Amino acid sequence: MACCWVAGRLWATGVGDQYGGWAGLAYGLGRVSPALRTPLALAYVGGLLADVGPARRRRVLAAGLSSLAAGAATAAGVEWLGPRAGRRRRVPVQLVVNRDSGSARLARRARRALEREAEVLSERRVCGPGLESALKEVVGELRSRPGSRLVVAGGDGTVGKALEVASRAGVPVAILPTGTGNDIGRALGVPLYPEEAAAVAVRGTMRRVDLVQTNLGTFAHAAGAGILARFAGLVRDVSGWRRPMVYPARAWRAWRERAPLPLEVATDGEVVALPGPPVEVALLNAPRIGGRIGLPLPAARPDDGRMEVVAVHRGSARNAVVGLAHYLRARPAGPPVGGVAWPARRVELRSPVPFAVSLDGEPVGETTELSALVLPGVATVVVPRRWRRRGTWRQGGTGESLLDGG
């Protein structure tokens, strides 16, 4: 920030304007905190439009743009010199990027930010089918390097697969959330801006979290039968910039085509009496679902050795959604209209006809029986050192946030 301000001020002095240095400072603030970029840009444009006189406006615009250019050049020089200074120990990491998951632009930003923060031993850019083999290869290399980390860039499916593979070797996983929903990253408090997520990947602290093993695979966030599985199948081939536009339409289609499932649900060995045939049964291991417009689940925690089972039965769309949201937020004594939820360590879903299943947002096929068992604390993930966001999971009995402290 200081370098950007000095460069901008010197350049503005050369062109004879007193405000240009602030543009350099604004650029520096944007580099430190990407969340401030949009407000700063709007403030500058607003001040420019409010200035009186076209001649004065052109002068301020030229000074501001020249200061931004000077600040950008200074920041580029600092970034180039920083990794070569060698004044602090750089954490060795291996980066795996799923090209089929999320935004390629965010992945590039995350890679550049990670190169400034850590010693990137290698980068593997893979497609969906080659993800698991690449993760196994990287984890095998990291086992011989104490203190190294696996960093994955992608969505929930990519992160879930990385946690599954890395948990077998005891390798910690850091997350660069570049997908669409990013429920795992949101639940763990990982920033969604690539630059901030890269800083957490290097300077964060390590925590143990649960995974859930099923007869169709392992998941870290959620398994769905019904609407979620239908939605996962509809968006499987949608990638790139089209995702934010296509997802809402496909989500509405999955909801509109919902149908009752002849499912029998058993938790911890006991059959659950449902109010009616469910249109969706979800097994959740994180305190939220649904991405940026999703629902919080305060009772679900990734470290408590349990998962939250949510069943939505047939009814009007309004009553189902409102009832389920009210139940998950307020936890009333009686079951709501539209959905029920309860904790469990072992879950079995049985049906006389095959039903589709998705794990961490990825369709995995159809089955007539799904069994799930929580594996407590088998995976290690890098999280922020301090995270006081309301509603994040906490240690039982202590009231201390699991993500607080070092």
Stockholm file with secondary structure:
# STOCKHOLM 1.0

chainA/1-406         MACCWVAGRLWATGVGDQYGGWAGLAYGLGRVSPALRTPLALAYVGGLLADVGPARRRRVLAAGLSSLAAGAATAAGVEWLGPRAGRRRRVPVQLVVNRDSGSARLARRARRALEREAEVLSERRVCGPGLESALKEVVGELRSRPGSRLVVAGGDGTVGKALEVASRAGVPVAILPTGTGNDIGRALGVPLYPEEAAAVAVRGTMRRVDLVQTNLGTFAHAAGAGILARFAGLVRDVSGWRRPMVYPARAWRAWRERAPLPLEVATDGEVVALPGPPVEVALLNAPRIGGRIGLPLPAARPDDGRMEVVAVHRGSARNAVVGLAHYLRARPAGPPVGGVAWPARRVELRSPVPFAVSLDGEPVGETTELSALVLPGVATVVVPRRWRRRGTWRQGGTGESLLDGG
#=GR chainA/1-406 SS CHHHHHHHHHHHHHTTCSSHHHHHHHHHHHHHCGGGHHHHHHHHHHHHHHSSSHHHHHHHHHHHHHHHHHHHHHHHHHHHHHHHHCCSCCCEEEEEEETTSSCHHHHHHHHHHHHHHSEEEEEEEECGGGHHHHHHHHHHHHTTSTTCEEEEEECHHHHHHHHHHHHTTTCCEEEEECSSSCHHHHHHTCCSSHHHHHHHHHHCEEEEEEEEEETTEEESSEEEEEHHHHHHHHTTTCCGGGHHHHHHHHHHHHHHTCCCCCCEEEETTEECCCSSCEEEEEEECSSEESGGGCEECTTCCTTSSCEEEEEEESSCHHHHHHHHHHHHHHCCSSCCSSEEEEEESEEEEEEEEEEEEEETTEEEEEEEEEEEEEEEEEEEEEECSCCCCTTCCBCTTTCCBTTSCC
#=GC SS_cons         CHHHHHHHHHHHHHTTCSSHHHHHHHHHHHHHCGGGHHHHHHHHHHHHHHSSSHHHHHHHHHHHHHHHHHHHHHHHHHHHHHHHHCCSCCCEEEEEEETTSSCHHHHHHHHHHHHHHSEEEEEEEECGGGHHHHHHHHHHHHTTSTTCEEEEEECHHHHHHHHHHHHTTTCCEEEEECSSSCHHHHHHTCCSSHHHHHHHHHHCEEEEEEEEEETTEEESSEEEEEHHHHHHHHTTTCCGGGHHHHHHHHHHHHHHTCCCCCCEEEETTEECCCSSCEEEEEEECSSEESGGGCEECTTCCTTSSCEEEEEEESSCHHHHHHHHHHHHHHCCSSCCSSEEEEEESEEEEEEEEEEEEEETTEEEEEEEEEEEEEEEEEEEEEECSCCCCTTCCBCTTTCCBTTSCC
//
